[in-house]
Amino acid sequence: MSTTVRPDNLRAALAAKLAAAMSQSVDLREAEQPRVTPHLNPREIVGSFLQYASSVYPIADTFGRAQAGDLQFDAWYRQWMETLGDVDRALWKQLRDERGRQEHGQGAALIDREISVSADPSITAHEPAPGARADVRKKLVRFAAHPDRAASDLCDDYLRLARRFADDFVRDYARFLP
C-alpha cells in the first residue's frame, strides 16, 4: 500500500481513511453490545480500525516531506505534538505503537474480556423462556494498556486525534494543495 498521494487527492485520501476507521468503530460498538453478534469479530475489527486510523500519519508524512522537506515536516510534527495535552499525547503515541505492532505481525496488544449475554432475545433478566439457555459467554477485547475501558471508547479517542491530526495537517499545508 502506497502512502504517496497527489496534492489534488490528499484531502480525499485522508477522508477515506477516517471514514473507514469510523465504520470500524461503529462495528466495534455493535460487537460490544450485550447480545450475540456472531458475525462480528472484535479482534479483527480493532485491527482494521487501527490500520485505517493510523494511516493518516504516513500519508501526511510522505506528502509533507515531499512538498516541504524533512526538516520542515519534522518541525511541524513536533509543534503539533506540543499542542496535545499529556493524555492525548500518550494516546497518539499508543495509536502509532499499535500500528507498529501490527506492521510487524504482532497484532494489537489486546486482552480478552468475557461477558454474559442472552442467546435468546425473548429471555429477560427475570424470566427465561422454558428450556432456553439463560447464559451465553461472549468474548470482547480491551486494549492491554487500558483494561478498564471499552475498546470502542478508546478507538473513539484515537479517531478524534486522527481527525485532528488530518485537519491540522491540511490546514497547515494548504499552500501545497490545489
C-alpha atoms as one frame of an Amber mdcrd trajectory, in Angstrom:
protein
   0.000   0.000   0.000   1.495   3.284  -1.092   1.153   6.348   1.095   2.087
   8.728  -1.725  -0.814  10.855  -2.915  -1.104  13.672  -5.391  -1.843  17.122
  -3.973  -5.326  17.085  -5.520  -6.083  13.755  -3.792  -4.677  14.442  -0.316
  -7.934  15.535   1.299  -9.830  12.615  -0.237  -7.175  10.097   0.847  -7.233
  11.308   4.436 -11.049  11.466   4.482 -11.268   7.914   3.115  -9.037   6.533
   5.884 -11.012   8.398   8.541 -14.347   7.216   7.114 -13.151   3.613   7.050
 -11.948   3.933  10.660 -15.338   5.385  11.642 -17.089   2.418  10.033 -14.926
   0.012  12.025 -15.655   1.986  15.194 -19.391   1.593  14.594 -18.945  -2.162
  14.061 -16.878  -2.444  17.246 -19.516  -0.638  19.284 -22.108  -3.086  17.872
 -19.877  -6.065  18.713 -19.620  -4.863  22.326 -23.385  -4.901  22.874 -24.645
  -7.471  25.395 -26.228  -9.707  22.762 -24.965 -12.416  20.471 -23.225 -10.965
  17.404 -21.547 -13.965  15.720 -20.904 -12.038  12.506 -18.637  -9.530  14.284
 -15.113 -10.359  15.463 -13.863  -7.641  17.842 -10.163  -8.530  17.350 -10.432
  -8.223  13.586 -12.426  -5.007  13.878  -9.831  -3.412  16.176  -7.060  -4.465
  13.798  -8.839  -2.907  10.830  -9.667   0.207  12.810  -6.034   0.710  13.802
  -4.888   0.189  10.244  -7.233   2.876   8.934  -6.981   5.395  11.777  -3.213
   5.299  11.968  -2.829   5.582   8.177  -3.349   9.333   8.308   0.166   9.780
   9.680   2.131   8.035   6.893   0.046   9.791   4.244   0.795  13.178   5.816
   4.411  12.234   6.492   5.100  11.240   2.890   3.228  14.213   1.458   4.721
  16.733   3.891   8.286  15.562   3.337   7.843  15.569  -0.444   6.316  19.060
  -0.511   8.168  20.919   2.253  11.155  18.731   3.087  12.167  16.603   6.053
  13.203  19.422   8.358  10.015  21.407   7.881   7.765  18.370   8.316   9.665
  17.255  11.433   9.357  20.761  12.900   5.638  20.871  12.073   5.101  17.460
  13.679   6.982  18.437  16.857   4.863  21.585  17.133   1.693  19.601  16.568
   2.656  17.132  19.295   3.269  20.050  21.683  -0.335  21.213  21.182  -1.599
  17.941  22.655  -2.264  17.521  26.325  -0.485  14.741  28.185  -3.396  12.290
  27.866  -3.855  12.908  24.135  -0.104  12.736  23.515   0.045   9.354  25.250
  -2.975   8.116  23.259  -1.440   9.307  19.967   1.818   7.524  20.824  -0.103
   4.381  21.707  -2.025   4.501  18.415   1.252   4.745  16.494   2.796   1.953
  18.620  -0.199  -0.316  18.000   0.172   0.255  14.257   3.847  -0.665  14.513
   2.958  -3.882  16.333   0.536  -4.786  13.557   3.015  -3.982  10.796   5.494
  -6.354  12.430   2.925  -9.144  12.636   2.429  -8.966  16.394  -1.127  -7.642
  16.309  -2.536  -5.087  18.683  -1.872  -5.514  22.407  -5.343  -6.723  23.339
  -6.746  -8.749  26.202  -9.962 -10.751  26.273 -12.903  -9.864  28.442 -15.933
 -12.137  28.704 -19.464 -11.029  29.372 -22.724 -12.897  29.750 -25.286 -12.359
  27.046 -28.663 -13.737  26.290 -28.712 -16.151  23.368 -32.446 -15.721  23.018
 -33.931 -12.207  22.763 -37.128 -13.465  24.436 -35.180 -14.096  27.651 -35.485
 -11.325  30.169 -33.322 -10.882  33.209 -36.059 -12.254  35.468 -37.987 -14.775
  33.387 -36.126 -17.017  30.968 -38.254 -18.895  28.470 -38.806 -22.545  29.473
 -35.937 -24.709  28.218 -33.924 -21.745  26.899 -30.245 -21.229  27.706 -30.111
 -18.267  30.014 -26.360 -17.638  29.909 -24.019 -17.477  26.941 -20.485 -16.130
  27.191 -19.235 -13.600  24.689 -15.622 -12.512  24.194 -14.841  -8.845  23.923
 -11.435  -7.232  23.693  -9.794  -4.416  25.586  -6.507  -2.697  24.962  -3.960
  -4.146  27.386  -2.813  -0.629  28.328  -6.412   0.327  29.234  -8.122  -2.829
  30.570 -10.910  -0.914  32.292 -12.084   0.961  29.179 -14.197  -0.446  26.382
 -12.112  -0.802  23.228 -14.715   1.227  21.327 -14.295   4.163  23.724 -10.542
   4.146  23.211 -10.999   3.833  19.447 -13.289   6.878  19.548 -10.481   8.817
  21.255  -7.979   7.574  18.662 -10.317   8.603  15.862 -10.761  12.072  17.354
  -6.974  12.502  17.419  -6.550  11.145  13.886  -9.184  13.634  12.665  -7.470
  16.459  14.472  -4.111  15.469  13.001  -5.526  15.283   9.465  -7.425  18.575
   9.807  -4.414  20.402  11.233  -2.127  18.976   8.571  -4.427  20.019   5.717
  -4.830  23.472   7.255  -1.092  23.987   7.703  -0.100  22.502   4.339  -2.871
  24.200   2.357  -0.315  26.179   0.353   0.745  22.890  -1.285  -2.812  21.914
  -2.199  -4.780  22.995  -5.280
